Amino acid sequence: LFDFPTVFFGLLAAFVLSIQSSTVFDVVLNVLGVEFVANLDNVAFDLGSKGYFGRYVKRATIDVSEATFHREKDNAWIKRVLHIIIALTVLIATLAGLIIIFYNQDSNIFSIREIHVQFNDEVVPFLGMFSGCYAAVSSGKLRNLGNRRFFYEQ
């Protein structure tokens, strides 16, 4: 139960960092940085248990590692059912969000309406002819082909 916030915020940080990264190399560096920071407390605890931070910290880490907690058995089924309900709620919310995104994507809500391109004609001489502004065509005979994608014309 106490690991949930750690895992949730770790996934949230990884998601935000992966969206803001412009290259794959940035994604790898960001994930490695988050993993490094997440493991700093484990390293500090291990060093404390070996006595590098003094006898008081060593005794405290031994006490923490040997501590036991007893659970009450009275409401165990409620907790089990509550975990399943929470997991199913998160799953259903995630699937609903994905369905909304798929529907909006299929309806061309996320499509780009104009594209500006500039081609060099150093490699292929006639490639410069295709430079310019392209606008999305949403109707006409190109649209009636049964394909829902936009077509772009110059």
C-alpha positions in Angstrom: 0.0 0.0 0.0 2.8 2.4 0.8 4.6 1.6 -2.5 1.7 2.8 -4.6 2.6 6.6 -4.4 6.2 5.8 -5.1 5.4 3.7 -8.2 2.6 6.1 -9.3 4.8 9.2 -9.1 7.7 7.3 -10.7 5.6 6.4 -13.7 4.2 9.9 -13.8 7.8 11.4 -13.9 8.8 8.9 -16.5 5.8 9.8 -18.6 6.4 13.5 -18.4 10.1 13.1 -19.1 9.4 10.9 -22.1 6.9 13.4 -23.6 9.3 16.4 -23.1 12.3 14.6 -24.6 13.1 15.4 -28.2 15.4 12.4 -29.0 15.7 8.8 -27.9 19.1 9.7 -26.3 17.3 12.2 -24.0 14.7 9.6 -23.1 17.4 7.2 -22.1 19.3 9.8 -20.1 16.1 10.9 -18.3 15.1 7.4 -17.4 18.6 6.7 -16.1 18.6 9.9 -14.0 15.2 9.0 -12.4 16.4 5.5 -11.7 19.6 6.8 -10.1 17.7 9.2 -7.9 15.2 6.5 -6.9 18.1 4.2 -5.8 19.9 6.8 -3.7 17.8 6.0 -0.6 18.6 2.3 -1.0 22.3 3.0 -1.2 22.1 5.3 1.9 20.3 2.7 3.9 22.9 0.0 2.9 25.8 2.3 3.9 24.0 3.1 7.2 23.5 -0.5 7.9 27.3 -1.1 7.4 28.2 1.6 9.9 29.5 4.3 7.6 27.2 6.9 9.2 28.0 6.0 12.8 26.8 3.5 15.4 23.4 5.2 16.0 22.4 5.0 12.3 23.6 1.4 12.2 21.4 0.5 15.1 18.5 2.3 13.6 18.8 0.5 10.3 19.1 -2.8 12.0 15.9 -2.0 14.0 14.1 -1.0 10.8 15.1 -4.1 8.9 14.2 -6.4 11.8 10.8 -4.8 12.5 7.7 -6.9 12.1 4.1 -5.8 11.7 1.1 -7.9 12.5 -2.0 -7.5 10.4 -5.5 -7.9 11.7 -7.5 -10.7 10.0 -11.0 -9.2 10.6 -11.3 -7.0 7.5 -9.0 -8.9 5.2 -11.7 -9.6 2.6 -12.7 -5.9 2.5 -9.1 -4.9 1.7 -8.9 -7.6 -1.0 -12.1 -6.6 -2.6 -11.1 -2.9 -2.3 -7.9 -3.6 -4.1 -9.7 -5.4 -6.9 -12.3 -2.5 -7.2 -9.5 0.1 -7.4 -7.6 -1.9 -10.0 -10.7 -2.4 -12.1 -11.6 1.3 -11.8 -8.1 2.3 -13.0 -8.3 -0.2 -15.8 -11.7 1.0 -17.0 -10.7 4.6 -16.8 -7.5 3.9 -18.8 -9.5 2.0 -21.4 -12.1 4.8 -21.6 -9.3 7.4 -22.1 -7.8 5.3 -24.9 -11.2 4.8 -26.6 -11.7 8.6 -26.5 -8.2 9.2 -28.0 -8.8 6.6 -30.7 -12.1 8.1 -31.6 -10.7 11.6 -31.8 -7.7 10.4 -33.8 -10.1 8.6 -36.2 -12.1 11.8 -36.5 -9.0 13.7 -37.6 -9.1 16.0 -34.5 -5.4 15.6 -33.9 -4.5 16.0 -37.6 -2.3 18.8 -38.9 -4.2 21.1 -41.2 -1.2 22.8 -42.8 2.3 21.5 -43.5 5.2 23.8 -44.5 8.1 21.9 -46.2 11.4 23.0 -47.7 13.3 20.5 -49.7 16.9 21.0 -50.9 17.5 20.1 -54.5 21.1 19.1 -54.0 20.6 15.4 -54.1 17.5 15.2 -56.4 17.2 18.2 -58.8 13.4 18.2 -59.1 12.8 17.9 -55.3 12.6 21.6 -54.9 9.4 21.7 -56.9 7.6 20.1 -53.9 8.6 22.8 -51.4 5.8 25.0 -50.1 2.7 25.0 -48.1 0.3 22.0 -48.2 -3.2 22.3 -46.9 -5.5 19.3 -45.9 -8.3 18.4 -48.3 -11.3 17.3 -46.3 -13.8 17.0 -49.1 -14.0 16.3 -52.8 -13.3 13.2 -54.8 -10.1 12.4 -52.9 -12.2 12.2 -49.7 -14.8 9.8 -51.2 -12.3 7.0 -51.7 -13.4 5.5 -48.4 -10.2 6.5 -46.6 -10.6 8.7 -43.6 -7.1 10.2 -43.7 -6.5 13.7 -44.9 -5.0 14.3 -48.3 -2.7 17.4 -48.7 -2.5 19.5 -51.8 -0.2 22.4 -52.5 
